[in-house]
């Protein structure tokens, strides 16, 4: 009789936790408050300021709940606990400088400060 293989459980991602609830709750709050703002404007055009305040409160609530979810994820990661969702990462910004004078380059063809021509950067080596 041939030998059978066994299923090996592997954790791919984590679901659940407070952080997984906060971000969608913020989105629901935002959609609801914008909906209320639209209804208020449709009912009476003089309620524009109140409807703008409603939409602003929804946006603020969304951002606060999203930041709270992010904070919980970061705290769980630093404690070594599993967390759901992803932590937003900063993206690097590459600034090129002139090798002759050290000035930041706004144009990759010629230095604005010393006027020297800049050698072209090889494709795939833009940093």
Secondary structure, DSSP 4 states (H G I P E B T S, - for coil): -PPPP-----------SHHHHHHHHHHHHHHHHHHHHHHHHHH-GGGHHHHHHHHHHHHHHHHHHHHHHHHHHHHHHHHT---SS----PPP----B-TTT-PBPSSSSB-TTT-PBPPPPPTT---
